[in-house]
Amino acid sequence: MKYTFALTLLAGSALATSQFFGLNYNPKRPDGSCPNVYQVQDDLKVLRPYTSRLRIYSVRDCNQGEPVLRAMENTDWKVELGLWVNKDDAVYESDKQELLRLAKYFDFKKQVSAVVVGSEAVYRQEQTAEQLAAKVREVKAELARIGLASIPVTSSETWPSYHQPLIDAVDFVNMHGFPFWEGIDIGQASNKMFQHIYDLRKAANGKKVVVGETGWPSAGNNYGAAVTSLQNAQHYLQQFVCRASQENIDYYYFNSFDQSWASTNNASNVEGNWGIIKSDYVTPKFAEPIYTCSGA
């Protein structure tokens, strides 16, 4: 099945650049060190041809919320600000307080598209859906208290971990789905991902379902029938992005950069190989056009 999607030309760019609704982003440097605002500005220059929307996972980790917001000031960039949640609620409290501090100094209504409370905390069995839902409601109340009730608040979970108490609490459902981690062959991967989207929509009671993470690694160990390669990474990207655009599904693709600092202690050694930009944070991984969505 083929889909029609008009590729956007970046004004002033010599070449057409493939566009994404949004990208996941961690501003830590290739060696894992914390970023400054000038380094984030450099990253934004690299990523701007591809998108004007980013998602970060924690405002407190490396104090990254401030340099990201500072680098985006007086631009058209939008960011989803993440609050990290694990089994230690002090981590969440620290992120929450940093969010409220940042709200005093930055124009959240202009710069912040959403606040994301937690990323896969239920999947990791570090929080129950009820505990995470309570945190979502708490953040919503705190934002309303300071006049920011218009900013949506959600939480990110894998599709099977997005239980009803959490669905009921969020403003929109922010789901993660990785057919690679299901061991799905690349030929069936995109269809499998969209089936997860449709299934979650049935449970969402009319709330919008956004894909907070999906992607395919270009290198590392295979996982079942899922094979890592540059070709497969580009194939999945094309199939997913074209269909999501055709079906008006918002998404944040995983990931902006290959992350050489990322942990490799997992069942399939792929964690540093999900980006659309190589680990020097400059060089595109794929030749343009990354994807081509043509009509049948």
ChimeraX attribute file (.defattr): number of C-alpha atoms within 10 A of each C-alpha:
attribute: neighborCount
match mode: 1-to-1
recipient: residues
	/A:1	6
	/A:2	13
	/A:3	17
	/A:4	14
	/A:5	16
	/A:6	12
	/A:7	15
	/A:8	13
	/A:9	15
	/A:10	16
	/A:11	9
	/A:12	6
	/A:13	9
	/A:14	8
	/A:15	12
	/A:16	15
	/A:17	20
	/A:18	19
	/A:19	20
	/A:20	20
	/A:21	17
	/A:22	25
	/A:23	26
	/A:24	22
	/A:25	22
	/A:26	20
	/A:27	25
	/A:28	18
	/A:29	19
	/A:30	16
	/A:31	11
	/A:32	13
	/A:33	11
	/A:34	15
	/A:35	17
	/A:36	19
	/A:37	17
	/A:38	13
	/A:39	17
	/A:40	22
	/A:41	16
	/A:42	13
	/A:43	20
	/A:44	20
	/A:45	12
	/A:46	16
	/A:47	22
	/A:48	15
	/A:49	19
	/A:50	22
	/A:51	19
	/A:52	19
	/A:53	22
	/A:54	24
	/A:55	27
	/A:56	21
	/A:57	23
	/A:58	28
	/A:59	24
	/A:60	20
	/A:61	17
	/A:62	16
	/A:63	15
	/A:64	22
	/A:65	23
	/A:66	20
	/A:67	20
	/A:68	26
	/A:69	24
	/A:70	16
	/A:71	19
	/A:72	19
	/A:73	15
	/A:74	11
	/A:75	10
	/A:76	11
	/A:77	19
	/A:78	22
	/A:79	25
	/A:80	25
	/A:81	26
	/A:82	27
	/A:83	28
	/A:84	24
	/A:85	26
	/A:86	18
	/A:87	14
	/A:88	10
	/A:89	14
	/A:90	11
	/A:91	16
	/A:92	20
	/A:93	15
	/A:94	17
	/A:95	23
	/A:96	23
	/A:97	15
	/A:98	18
	/A:99	23
	/A:100	14
	/A:101	12
	/A:102	16
	/A:103	16
	/A:104	10
	/A:105	11
	/A:106	15
	/A:107	13
	/A:108	19
	/A:109	15
	/A:110	14
	/A:111	20
	/A:112	21
	/A:113	20
	/A:114	22
	/A:115	24
	/A:116	25
	/A:117	28
	/A:118	23
	/A:119	23
	/A:120	22
	/A:121	22
	/A:122	25
	/A:123	17
	/A:124	14
	/A:125	12
	/A:126	16
	/A:127	19
	/A:128	18
	/A:129	22
	/A:130	15
	/A:131	13
	/A:132	23
	/A:133	23
	/A:134	15
	/A:135	23
	/A:136	23
	/A:137	18
	/A:138	13
	/A:139	22
	/A:140	22
	/A:141	14
	/A:142	17
	/A:143	20
	/A:144	13
	/A:145	10
	/A:146	11
	/A:147	11
	/A:148	15
	/A:149	15
	/A:150	13
	/A:151	18
	/A:152	17
	/A:153	25
	/A:154	28
	/A:155	30
	/A:156	28
	/A:157	26
	/A:158	22
	/A:159	21
	/A:160	14
	/A:161	19
	/A:162	23
	/A:163	19
	/A:164	14
	/A:165	15
	/A:166	27
	/A:167	22
	/A:168	15
	/A:169	21
	/A:170	22
	/A:171	20
	/A:172	20
	/A:173	26
	/A:174	26
	/A:175	26
	/A:176	27
	/A:177	21
	/A:178	20
	/A:179	21
	/A:180	23
	/A:181	15
	/A:182	14
	/A:183	15
	/A:184	18
	/A:185	17
	/A:186	20
	/A:187	13
	/A:188	12
	/A:189	21
	/A:190	22
	/A:191	15
	/A:192	17
	/A:193	19
	/A:194	16
	/A:195	11
	/A:196	18
	/A:197	19
	/A:198	12
	/A:199	12
	/A:200	21
	/A:201	16
	/A:202	10
	/A:203	14
	/A:204	19
	/A:205	11
	/A:206	9
	/A:207	16
	/A:208	14
	/A:209	20
	/A:210	18
	/A:211	24
	/A:212	25
	/A:213	22
	/A:214	23
	/A:215	24
	/A:216	29
	/A:217	29
	/A:218	22
	/A:219	18
	/A:220	16
	/A:221	15
	/A:222	18
	/A:223	18
	/A:224	13
	/A:225	13
	/A:226	22
	/A:227	22
	/A:228	21
	/A:229	17
	/A:230	15
	/A:231	13
	/A:232	19
	/A:233	22
	/A:234	21
	/A:235	18
	/A:236	23
	/A:237	21
	/A:238	17
	/A:239	20
	/A:240	22
	/A:241	26
	/A:242	22
	/A:243	21
	/A:244	18
	/A:245	18
	/A:246	15
	/A:247	10
	/A:248	9
	/A:249	15
	/A:250	18
	/A:251	24
	/A:252	25
	/A:253	27
	/A:254	25
	/A:255	24
	/A:256	26
	/A:257	28
	/A:258	24
	/A:259	25
	/A:260	17
	/A:261	15
	/A:262	14
	/A:263	11
	/A:264	13
	/A:265	9
	/A:266	8
	/A:267	10
	/A:268	14
	/A:269	16
	/A:270	22
	/A:271	19
	/A:272	21
	/A:273	26
	/A:274	23
	/A:275	27
	/A:276	27
	/A:277	20
	/A:278	19
	/A:279	21
	/A:280	13
	/A:281	20
	/A:282	14
	/A:283	12
	/A:284	17
	/A:285	18
	/A:286	16
	/A:287	10
	/A:288	12
	/A:289	12
	/A:290	16
	/A:291	21
	/A:292	18
	/A:293	18
	/A:294	11
	/A:295	9
	/A:296	7
